[in-house]
Structure formats: structure tokens, C-alpha cells
Amino acid sequence: MTLIKSISGIRGTIGGKAGEALTPLDVVKFTAAFGTWLKRKNPETLKIVVGRDARLSGDMVSKLVTGTLQSLGLSVIDLGLSTTPTVEMAVPAEKAAGGIILTASHNPIQWNALKLLNATGEFISGNDGEEMLQIAENEDFDFVDVKKLGTYIQDNTWLQKHIDLILALPLVDVEAIKNKDFKVIIDAVNSSGGIALPMLLEALGVTQITKLHCEPTGYFAHNPEPLPENLTDITNAMEKGKFDLGIVVDPDVDRLCFMCEDGSPFGEEYTLVAVADYILQNKKGNSVSNLSSTRALRDVTEKAGGKYYASAVGEVNVVTLMKSSKAVIGGEGNGGIIYPELHYGRDALVGIALFLTHLAKAGKRISVLRKGYPEYYISKNKIELTPEIDVDGVLEAIKKKYSKNPINDIDGVKIEFDKEWVHLRKSNTEPIIRIYSESDSITKAANLAKKLISDIKEIVASI
């Protein structure tokens, strides 16, 4: 049983004892804390938007959440089965005080979570999250009397509204996509993407759609994180059939990856690279990704005459830097596309529309498009330390050792070696240093990580 309380939301496994998992008592407690925080921030706006993915516990958790919000005097707009970006867009459009998305994103079936949004439809900040957690810790909330209970309405129109807003974007060319007559296979892991993706593709003029795991039953057909090792079903289907591309999303449709026509992965890191390439060809500007994302985005951005910025890991950090740097495109290397012309949130649906436009106008097979981008490989490693080791001290020693190299320390330590890099971050929950490295071959990336692991061991031995 697990319960993780963080600034951006509450995540845990279903079942078990209160305080040790995401039990009904914990759902009510943290919902009440967030609702109370919203009322204090927006006393004149007693409205909140709620939506969920299709995981098995979703309906149960949704009833607890909406009932608790009503008991605080908040009026609930329930989008039902929806996507994370759809809820994010609905919050400001409905002039709500905030929103809650019930999804554990790419976590397995036994998990669920409350993802918390402010009035702009963006994830709450660190300071706001701390305030909310303090309210929960103190159980500092009051429920209204029966005559002041909030109202409850269901609104199943927002997926279509979301799609309509995507179609209206100047850089989404429906006619170009329609004329290509793409043959597409999709894998939505039996969650709400099974509803959203066909709606979007049909609106874009795609008529040849093969659906894989698109029944929103919540019984995930495979590990829901869209990584190559979890996508054998779509790979096998593409090897047997003739498709132009495959599209895969996670349960709440904020992460996106593509498959080439032969069933090989386009590369989750390159989802953002390809979309950014298209945007930057048509609009001058800057880009942002987090420190652990591929250098290819920087290369594509600089080639287009823009400037690349790297943020700390986490969507809220990417969004903050995108705003300050006036970036026209950004996101994370896990397939998260943030296109501010639509909204400041990771959105697989707008990513699909922009990518298909790019592919249609390029006039190339998807595998050929992929080969046109700089080739980089990321190696992901970790080193476990004993609890008494000063991890911050170890990272400071690494900074000193490599002080002649370009270093970024806004989130751990990232060291650049020409076009190679290594990023070291400590875990917030255990004595572990995560080590991500990138080079132009997987062997070089792995060797770079080994070199830093050896340095860390040497530093620890000398303490």
C-alpha cells in the first residue's frame, strides 16, 4: 500500500488502511483540504471542474470527490470520462476556481490520484501545494449547512469542445491530413483515449482507423506507460498489417508516442522534437524542455533561429519557464507536448493534430521524417547510497570536479560535454542518485554514466 502526498497532488494505491494508501478517508480529507484552499483563494468563485480517466477505481473516487466538494459549498461540473488536457482547458473556460483530475497517469491499475489545478487550469505551484497540505494536516476545513450545499451537473460536451479548439488552430491543416488518407492504428490502453482519439482523428479527416485497446473499461491491456517494452501488441499488429503510423497514449492522454510504419518506435523523446520542428518552421520563437530531455530539441530550435531553455524536471517548472522565455513550444521528453497557443498543459490530442499536419506537409514516411533529426540516445541509471551519505555533498563534489564544464544546477547537477550530457538528481524519498546521460550512441551514453557512477563511488569512499 502506498500514499504519496506532494505539492501537485495526492497519489496512492487503492485499498488498505487510512493514511497508508488512497482510501476513501484519504480521498475525502485531501479533497476537503483542496476545496477549502480554493475557497480561500477565490471566495467569489464557488465552482470547480472534475474529470477522470477510465481506471477501475475512477467512478468510486469521483463520487467521493464530488460529494465532498458539494459539502464545502462548491458547485461541481463533472466531465466524467475525460482527459487531463480537456479538464485543464475547461477550468478557465467555465470560469471555475480550479479543477481536479482523477488519474494516476501512467501508473498501473491499482493506483489513482487527485491532480490539482488552479483557476488557470494549470497545476498548482509549490507554495500553493504546501498551503493545501497544511490544511489537510490540520484538518482545517468546515462543511456548509444543508441549505448551502453546492450543485452538481454532468457535462459530456467538453471533449468535442477541446477538439473544435484544436481544429481552429492556424497550424493544424485538416485538408492536408485528409488528402493524405493516412492508415492509422491506435492503442489507448483501455482508458479515455479510446474515446478521444477516434473523435479527434475522424474530425481531422482520417477514415482508416484501427482501434487497439480502445474500450474504456479500465482493465489496462498492458503496462500503461507508453514505452517500447510495453507496446508489443501494436508492434505485432503493425508488422502484420500495412499502416502509415501508430499512435499510443497513456491513460489520461497527456503523453504521446508514435510508431513508424514498420512497427518500430519513433522515440518518445522525439515526439516533442518533431512537433517543435514543425512549429518553429512556421513561427519564430523559443523552446523549453526539462533538463533530462534530449538535446535534439536544442539543435532543432537553434537551427530555426530560436533559443532553447532547460527547466527543472516537472510540468509546472516547464510551464513557468515557457512563460518567462516566451516559448512557442515546449514540453517533456516523455512525450508531453505543451503548445501555449492552445493552453499551458501537456496535451496528446493537440500533439497528434500538429504531428499529422507536419507529416502530411513533409510528404515523407514517418521513418524518413525520424531519420532527419539529430540522433541521440539516453541511458537511464541510478546509484543507491546508504541513508547516512550526504547526497547533496556528493553532488557538490561532482560540481567541483567538473567545474570547467558547462553546469546547470537548478535541479540536481547537469554537466555538458560538447554534445553529450549527464544529469544527476537525488530522489526525494530514498538515498538514490538518478543518472541520465545522452550521447550519439547508446554505448557512449552508457559509458558516460559509468564514468559518473565511478566518480560518485570514489567521492563516497573518501568521505
N, C-alpha and C positions, 0 to 999 in steps of 0.2 A: 504493500500500500504506500502511496506517495502523495504528498501535498506540497506544492511549490508556490510560495507567496512572493510575488515580485511586483515591481512598480508598474509593469504593463498589464498585469492580470493575475488570475488565480488558476493554476493548472494542477490537475491531480488524477489519480485513478478512482474509478467508481467502486464503492463498497468499502467495508472496514469500519474503523472507529472514528468518531468525530475528532478533528484535529490532526488525524494521521492520513486522511485521504479526502477526496472530494465527495463528502457525504451530504445528504440533504441539509443537515445543520450548518455545514460549512458554506454551502451554496447560499443559504438564506443570510447567514452572517455577513459574507462579503458583498452580496448584492445590497443588503441594507446599508453597509458602510459606503458603497459607491453611490447609491441613491441619495444618501444623506449629504455626501460631499457635493454631488451635483446640485442639490437644492441650495446649499450654502453659496455655491459659485454663481448659480443662475436662479435666484429666488423668484424671478418673474416668468421663468420658462419651465413649467412643470410637465414636460413632455420628454419621452425617451423612446428610441428605436431599438428593437431587439430582432435578431435573426440567428439562424443556426445552420450547421451542416447536417448531414444525414446520419451521423453516428447513432448507435443504438440507444444511448442514454439521452439523446438530444431532446426528445419530447418531454421526458420526465424533468430534466433540468430546466427546460423552458417554462414549464408550469410553475416550478418553484420560483424562478426568477421573476416572471411577470406578476405573480401573485404578491411577491414581496414588494416589488416596485409600486404596485397599486396601493398596498398597505401604508406606503410612505406618502401617498397623495400624488404620485406621479402617473400621468396618463401614458399608456403603452401603445405604441404602434408596432405590431408583431408582423414581421415579414415572412415568418415561417421558414421553410426550406429556402435558403438563400446562399449568397457568397459573402466572404469578408469584404471585398471591394464594393459590393452592392449596398451593404449596410453602411459602409463609410460614406458613400455618396448620398444615401437617404437622410442621414442625420442633419447636415446643413440645409438640404432642400426642404425638409419638413420643419425647419426652424426648431429643432429639438435641443435640449440641454446636453445630450450626449447619447451614447449607444453602448450596447453590449452584444458582442458576437459570441455565440456558444459554439466553440470549436477548439479542438486541441491540435489543429493544423495537421501536420504530418505524423503526429503521434499515433500509435496503434489503437485498436478498437476499444480497449479498456479505459482510455483516457478521455477526459473532456476538460474544458476550460472556459473561463469568463474573460474575454478580451475586452478591454475598456477603452471607450472613445470619448473625446471631449466634444465640445459644441461644433468644432470644425470638421468632425468626422475623422480625426487623426488620433493615434494612440496618445494617451495621457503622458505628460512629462514625468521625469524622475521625482521632482518636488511634489507634483500633484499625487503621484503614486504613494509617496511616503505619507502624505496627509491622509489619504484614504486608508492605508494600512494601520495608521494610528487610530483612526475612528473605529476600525474593526477590533483592534487590540483592546480598546477601552469600552467596546460595545456602546459607543456614544451615539445612539440613534433613538428617535422617538417615532412611534407609529401614530397615524392620524385616527380620529374617531370615525365612526361608520358613515357619517354624512359627508366626509371629505375624501373618501376613497377615490383613487384615480380610475379613469376609464380604461377600457381595453378594446382595441379594434384590430382586426386582421387586414393586412394589405398585401395581396399577392401580385400587385402590378409593378413592383419595383425592378424585377429582373428585366422586363420589357423596357422600362424607362432607362435603365442602365445601358441596354443595347442600343436604344434610339440615340442616346447621347454619344455613344461610340461611333455610330454611323454618321453622325453630323460633324465629326472631326475633319478638318480640311485634308489631313494626310492619310485618311482612310479612303481608299478608292474602291468602292463596291463594284463599279463597272469593270475595272481591271481584273479583280478577283473572279468575277462572274465569267468573264471571257476566257479565263484560263481553264475553267471547268476542272478544278482540282479534284482528284480522288483521294479522300482523307479517311484515316482511321483514327478513332479517339478512344482513350482509356480514362475514365473518370472515377475509378476505384469505388464504384457503387455509392457515390455521395452526390452532393447537389450539383456538381459539374455535369452529371448525367442529364440534368435538366437544362442548365445554362449553355453548355457548349453546342448542342444541336440547335437551340434557338438562335444563337449568335451566327453559327455557320450558315444556316438557312437564310438569315437576314443578309448575309454577305454574298448570297448567290451561289453558295456551294450546295450542289444537289447530290453528289456521290459521297455519302457519309456512312461509314461502317462503325457501329457502336460496340464497344467492348467494355464490359463492367459499367454500364450506364444506368442500371436500375438503382435508384437511391434508397436501398434497403439498409444501409449502414453496416452490412456484412462485407468488410473490405476484402476484396478478392486476393490481395497481396499486401505486403508491407506498403503503407500509403505514401512513404517518402519517394518522390519520383527520381530515384537513382537507377542507373543501368542494371544493377544486380536485382532490382525488384520488378523489372519490366520485361520479363521473359515472354509473357503472354502476347504482348503487342509485337515484340521482336519476331516471335514464331509466326504470327499471323501475317506480318509484312513479308517475311521470307517466302510464304506460300502464295500470297496474292500480289497484285500489281497496284501499288499506291504511290501517289506523289509525295506524301509525307504522313507522319503520325504525330498526334498531339496528346500530351499527357498532362494532367493537373493533379494537385493534391486535394484532399477532401474539402477545403474551404475556398479553393480556386484563387489563391494568391501566388502560387508558384507554378511555373510553366516550363515544360521542356518539349523539344521536338525530336522526331526520329527521321532519319534520312530514308530515301526510297528503298534502300536495301535492308532496312531494319536496324541499321547502326545508329547510335546516339549522335545527335547534332552536338551535344555537350551542353549541360545545364548552364555552365559558366558563359556559354556563347549565345544564350537566348538574349541577354541584355546587350551583348556586343552587336549582334545583328540588328536588333531594333534601334539601337543608338546610331549605328551606321546609317540607317535609312533616315532617321530624324535629322541627323547632322548634315546629310546631303541636301536637305531641303530647308533647314533653318539653322543659321549660325548661332552658336552658343556653347555652353559648358556642360560637363557631365560629372556625376558623382556615383561612386560605389564605396563599399566598405573596404577596410584595409586587407581583408582576406580574399578579395575578389581578383580575378585575372587582370594582368597588365594589358591585355588586348584592348580593353576599353580605353585606356590611356592612349594607346597607339592610334586607335581609330579616331579618337577625339582630336588629338594633336594634328593628325593628317588632314582633318577637316577645318583646322584653324581655330579650334576651341581649346579650352583649358580643362584639364582633369583634376578633380579634387577627391581625396580619400577621407572617409569619415570613420569614426569608431563603429564597431560592429553593432547592429541593431537598427531596425527600420526607423525608429524615432530619430536616431542620430543621422541617418542618411537624409531624411526629410529636412531636418534643421539645417544641414549644410547645403542642401539643394536650394533652400530659400535664400540663404545668405550669399551664395555664389551665383544666384540667378540661373541655375542649371535648367536646360530644356529637356533633359532626360537623365534618369538615374535609376538606382535600384541595388539589388544584391546579387552576388554570383550564384545564389541558389535558384535562379530562375525567376526572381522577383523584379517585375517591370514597374517603375513609377514614372508616369507621364503626367506632369503637372498641368498640362492644358486640359486634362480631364479632372484629375484630383490627385492629392498627395497621399497615395497609398499603393501598395503592391497590387497589381491587377492583371491576372492572366487573360481576361477577356479582351482588354484593350491591347495587350501584348500580341494576342492571336491576330487581331484585325490589322495591326501595324505590320506584323511579320508577313502575313499573307499578301498585303499590298506590296511590300518590299520584294517578295519572291516573284509575284506576278510581273512587276515592272522590270525586275532584273532579267527575266526571261531565261533563267537558268534552273537546272535541277537543284534541289536543296543541298545535295552533297557537293556540288560545284560551288555553290554560294559559300558553304562552310570552308572549303579549301582556300577561298580568297582572303581569309582572315589570318592574322599572325598566329602561329602555332605555339601554344604554351601548355604546360602540364603542371597540375598542382598535386603535391604529395602531402597527405594529412597524417600527422603523427602526434604522439603525446609522450610525456615522460612523467612517471609517478615519483613523487618525493615523499619522504616521511613527514608527518604533521609538524614536527619541530623545526623543519627547514624554513628559513625566511625567504619565501618565494620572491617578494619584492626586492630583497637584497640580491638575489641571484640575477634578476633581470637588470638591476642597476650595474652589476658587474659585467654583464654581457654588453650593455650600452658603452661602458668604459672601454672594453676590449675592442669594440668596433667603432670607436668614436670618429675615425677618419672616413667612415662610410656615411652616406645619407641615412638618417634615422628619423622615424616618426614614432613618438611615444604617447600619442593621445589615447591609445588603447593597447596596453602592453608595449612591446617593442617590435617595430618593423624595420629591418635593415635591408637596404638595396645594394646589389652587386651588379652594376651596369643594368642589364635587362633581367636579371634574376632577383628574387627577394625571398626573405624568410620572415614570418610573423610569429611572434611568441606571445601568448596570452595565458594568464593564470586563470584557473577555474575559480568561480566564486563559492563553490560548495565542497571542494576537495583539493588536497595538495597535489595538483596536476598542472603542468605547463603544456598547453596545446601548441603544436609546432606545425605551421603551414608553410610550405615552400613552393616556389614556382620557377620553372626554367623551360628551355625549349625542347627538353626531353624528360620523360618520367624518371629515367636513371639519374640525370643530373639533378633533378628536383629532390629525389630521394637521398642522393649523396650530400646535397646541401643541408638537408635536415639532419642527417647522421653527423655532419660536422658540428652543427649547433648542439646536438644532444651530447656529443663528446665534450664540447666546451662546458656545458652545464654540469656534467658529471665531474669534470676537473675542478670547477669552481666549488661545487658542493664538498668535494673531498678536501679542499683546502680550508674550509670553514672550521 
